[in-house]
Amino acid sequence: MIVDDDIEHEAAQWFAAQRRGLMALEERQAFDAWRADPVHQAALNRMHEVWGEVSAVGEMGVAPRRRAGRSRRAAVAAVLVLGLTASLGGGAWWALNRSVVQTRVGEQRSQELEDGSIVALNVMTRARYDINARERTVYLNAGEAAFVVRKDAERPFLVRAGGYEVRAVGTAFNVRSRDRNLDVAVKEGVVEVRRLSGEGKPVLLRAGQRLQIKDAGAWRAPLTISEIPTNAVDEWRQRVLTYEDAPISQVIQDVNRFYERPLVIDPAFGRRHVTLRLVIDDREDTVKRLAALLGAQVQRADRADRLKSAV
């Protein structure tokens, strides 16, 4: 099984947390969510194998299995993390542990970075932070996040997502990276958006402007710049979803990220475009409001609810 560098880095951090001792409730919940992924658990198992922590692996109900080809890179990562936490203490570990964060279905989370900037993560989002003396970088692997950046002329604030980089000094903006599409909207200040490959010219966005890039990984990805009310840039933080001429399929995808029980629709119905504003609340109430807004009927089933056009 091939494991990327990010996952090995995360595994090293969680391994250090286990060795440190008892976790706080929030930290334990984050750990359980992370290791629910078999790939993540396998990476953690390799950390324990390298360090000979067979008993710790056994506590998680995973049978340890030693292999000749242990990951030297994993061992080095664990050494670095353990050495850093031992030398800098628990407060440093808190900052280090928060360098990688992800949210689950229905979960939104806000946190303050060590530089004073605020990051708010929408549901089903995964991000990694790298704050150093030269720059402050957030890698938005998938999902959506809003940023309120503390001004620091010496250290630019960068968000990298979908093959692009968003650069800010002191501003507030939102980045969404899902399904190969990238969306950047500015609430305050100015940001610069450019390709990481260096191709093309950078795009400057000011407050009230929104950049949408379809198929962001394509060589000549089409992009559009439009106006957006500044209060709508990160309205999702109040669990409000706003759409203007958007396909119903997109609305359904977004709503499904808030609830375990999904909604399904027919493809033809999903291709229709709508303009609406939906408050995310109790699932049953939300589905009723959405059905009314879409002119649809709700058909109950065992594992999902189907929205069907009433016309």
C-alpha positions in Angstrom: 0.0 0.0 0.0 1.4 3.4 -1.0 0.9 6.2 1.5 1.5 9.8 0.7 3.7 12.2 2.7 0.8 14.0 4.3 -0.7 10.8 5.7 2.7 9.7 7.1 3.1 13.1 8.7 -0.3 12.9 10.3 0.4 9.3 11.5 3.6 10.6 13.1 1.7 13.3 14.9 -1.0 10.9 16.2 1.7 8.4 17.2 3.4 11.2 19.3 0.0 12.0 20.9 -0.5 8.4 21.9 3.0 8.3 23.5 2.2 11.6 25.3 -0.6 9.9 27.2 -4.2 10.7 27.9 -5.9 12.8 25.1 -8.5 15.5 25.7 -12.0 14.6 24.6 -11.9 16.7 21.4 -8.5 15.3 20.5 -9.6 11.8 21.1 -12.7 12.3 18.8 -10.5 13.8 16.1 -8.1 10.8 16.4 -10.9 8.3 16.2 -12.3 10.0 13.1 -8.8 10.1 11.5 -8.0 6.4 12.1 -11.4 5.2 10.8 -9.9 5.4 7.4 -8.0 2.1 6.8 -5.2 3.9 5.0 -4.7 6.1 8.0 -4.8 3.2 10.4 -2.2 1.3 8.3 0.1 4.2 8.4 -0.2 4.4 12.2 0.4 0.7 12.5 3.7 1.1 10.6 4.7 3.8 13.1 4.1 1.4 16.0 6.0 -1.4 14.2 9.0 0.9 13.7 9.0 1.8 17.3 8.1 -1.6 18.6 4.9 -0.4 20.2 3.1 -3.7 19.8 1.0 -3.2 22.9 -0.3 0.1 21.7 -1.4 -1.4 18.4 -3.1 -4.2 20.3 -5.1 -1.8 22.4 -6.7 -0.5 19.1 -7.8 -4.0 18.2 -5.4 -4.3 15.3 -3.3 -7.4 15.1 0.4 -6.3 14.8 2.3 -7.8 11.9 6.0 -7.2 11.5 7.4 -6.9 8.0 11.0 -6.7 6.8 10.4 -3.6 4.7 9.6 -1.0 7.4 9.3 2.6 6.3 12.5 4.5 7.1 10.6 7.7 6.2 7.9 6.9 8.8 10.6 6.4 11.4 12.3 9.7 10.6 8.9 11.5 10.8 8.1 10.0 14.2 11.6 10.9 15.5 11.1 14.5 14.4 7.6 14.8 15.9 8.5 13.1 19.2 11.7 15.2 19.5 9.8 18.4 18.9 7.1 17.7 21.3 9.5 16.6 24.0 11.6 19.8 23.7 8.8 22.3 23.4 6.2 20.8 25.7 2.4 20.4 25.6 1.6 23.8 24.2 3.8 23.2 21.2 2.1 19.8 20.6 -1.3 21.5 20.5 -0.2 23.8 17.7 1.6 20.9 15.9 -1.4 18.6 16.2 -3.6 21.2 14.7 -1.4 21.5 11.6 -3.6 18.8 10.0 -7.4 19.0 10.5 -10.5 17.5 8.8 -14.2 17.8 9.4 -16.8 15.1 9.0 -20.4 15.0 7.7 -22.3 17.9 9.3 -19.3 19.2 11.2 -18.0 22.8 10.9 -15.0 24.0 12.9 -13.2 27.3 13.5 -9.8 27.7 15.0 -7.1 30.4 15.5 -3.7 29.8 14.0 -0.6 30.6 15.9 -0.2 33.9 13.9 -3.7 35.0 15.0 -5.4 34.3 11.7 -8.8 32.6 11.9 -9.7 29.6 9.7 -13.3 28.2 9.5 -13.7 24.8 7.9 -17.0 23.8 6.3 -18.3 20.2 6.4 -16.2 17.4 4.9 -13.1 19.5 4.6 -9.4 18.5 4.9 -6.6 21.0 5.3 -3.0 21.2 6.4 -1.2 24.2 7.8 2.4 25.1 7.5 3.3 28.3 9.5 7.0 29.2 9.4 9.2 32.3 9.5 8.9 33.0 5.8 5.2 32.4 5.0 1.9 31.0 6.2 0.5 28.3 4.0 -2.8 26.4 4.1 -3.1 23.4 1.8 -6.8 22.9 1.2 -6.9 19.3 0.1 -10.7 19.2 -0.3 -13.7 21.1 0.8 -14.3 24.7 1.8 -12.8 27.2 4.2 -13.1 30.9 5.2 -10.1 32.9 6.3 -9.7 36.0 8.3 -6.0 36.8 7.9 -3.9 38.7 10.5 -1.8 41.3 8.6 1.9 40.4 8.5 3.9 42.2 5.7 6.9 39.9 6.3 4.9 36.6 5.9 2.3 36.3 3.1 -0.7 34.1 3.8 -1.1 31.5 1.0 -3.9 29.0 0.3 -3.1 26.3 -2.2 -6.0 24.3 -3.7 -6.8 22.7 -7.0 -3.5 23.6 -8.6 -3.9 27.3 -7.7 -2.5 29.6 -5.0 -4.4 32.4 -3.3 -2.2 35.1 -1.8 -3.2 37.6 0.9 -1.6 39.9 3.4 -4.5 41.0 5.6 -8.0 40.2 4.3 -11.0 38.0 4.6 -11.9 35.5 1.9 -13.4 32.1 1.1 -12.0 29.2 -0.9 -14.0 26.2 -2.1 -12.3 23.2 -3.8 -14.7 20.4 -4.7 -15.2 18.1 -7.7 -12.3 19.6 -9.6 -13.8 23.1 -9.4 -12.3 26.1 -7.6 -14.2 29.0 -6.1 -12.6 32.1 -4.5 -14.6 35.0 -3.1 -13.4 38.0 -1.2 -15.1 39.6 1.8 -12.5 42.2 2.7 -9.3 43.4 1.1 -7.6 42.0 -2.0 -6.3 38.6 -2.9 -4.2 37.4 -5.8 -4.9 34.0 -7.5 -2.4 32.3 -9.7 -1.6 28.9 -11.1 1.1 27.0 -9.1 2.6 26.0 -12.4 3.3 29.7 -13.2 1.2 29.6 -16.4 -1.1 32.5 -17.2 -1.4 35.9 -15.5 -2.4 36.3 -11.8 -5.9 37.4 -11.1 -6.6 40.2 -8.6 -9.9 40.0 -6.7 -11.3 42.7 -4.5 -14.0 42.7 -1.9 -17.3 41.7 -3.4 -15.7 39.7 -6.3 -15.8 36.0 -6.9 -13.6 33.8 -9.2 -15.0 30.5 -10.4 -12.7 28.0 -12.2 -14.3 24.9 -13.8 -12.1 21.8 -14.1 -9.3 23.6 -12.3 -6.8 20.9 -13.2 -7.1 21.5 -16.9 -4.4 23.3 -18.8 -6.8 26.0 -20.0 -9.5 25.9 -17.4 -12.3 28.3 -18.1 -12.7 31.0 -15.4 -15.3 33.7 -14.7 -15.3 36.7 -12.4 -18.6 37.9 -11.0 -19.9 40.2 -8.2 -21.1 38.7 -4.9 -22.6 40.5 -1.8 -19.8 40.4 0.8 -22.3 39.1 3.5 -22.8 36.0 1.2 -19.1 35.2 0.9 -19.0 32.9 4.0 -22.7 32.7 4.8 -22.3 28.9 5.2 -20.8 29.6 8.6 -24.3 30.3 9.8 -25.4 27.1 8.0 -27.0 29.0 5.2 -26.6 27.8 1.6 -27.2 30.4 -1.2 -27.4 29.6 -4.9 -27.9 31.7 -8.0 -28.7 29.8 -11.2 -27.1 26.6 -9.9 -28.0 23.1 -10.9 -30.2 21.2 -8.5 -27.6 18.4 -8.4 -25.1 20.8 -6.8 -27.7 21.8 -4.1 -28.3 18.2 -3.3 -24.6 17.4 -3.1 -24.1 20.2 -0.6 -27.1 19.3 1.5 -25.9 15.7 1.7 -22.7 16.8 3.4 -24.7 17.8 6.4 -26.6 14.6 7.1 -25.8 10.9 7.2 -29.0 10.0 5.5 -28.7 11.1 1.8 -31.1 12.7 -0.6 -31.3 11.3 -4.2 -32.8 12.8 -7.4 -33.3 11.8 -11.0 -30.5 13.1 -13.3 -33.0 15.1 -15.4 -34.3 16.9 -12.3 -30.7 17.5 -11.2 -29.9 19.4 -14.4 -32.5 22.1 -13.7 -31.1 25.4 -12.4 -32.4 27.2 -9.4 -31.8 30.4 -7.4 -32.6 29.9 -3.7 -31.4 30.4 -0.1 -31.7 27.4 2.3 -31.1 27.3 6.1 -29.6 24.0 7.3 -31.4 22.9 10.4 -33.0 19.7 11.6 -32.9 17.3 8.7 -36.6 16.7 8.4 -37.4 20.4 8.5 -34.6 21.1 6.0 -35.8 18.5 3.6 -39.4 19.8 3.7 -38.2 23.4 3.1 -36.0 22.3 0.2 -38.8 20.3 -1.4 -41.0 23.3 -1.2 -38.4 25.6 -2.8 -37.8 23.0 -5.6 -41.4 22.2 -6.2 -40.7 18.6 -5.4 -42.2 15.7 -3.5 -40.4 13.6 -0.9 -40.5 9.9 -1.3 -39.3 7.9 1.7 -37.1 4.8 1.3 -35.1 2.6 3.6 -31.7 4.2 3.2 -32.4 7.5 1.4 -35.1 10.0 0.5 -35.9 10.8 -3.1 -36.9 14.3 -4.2 -39.1 14.0 -7.3 -40.4 16.9 -9.4 -44.0 17.6 -8.6 -44.5 18.9 -12.2 
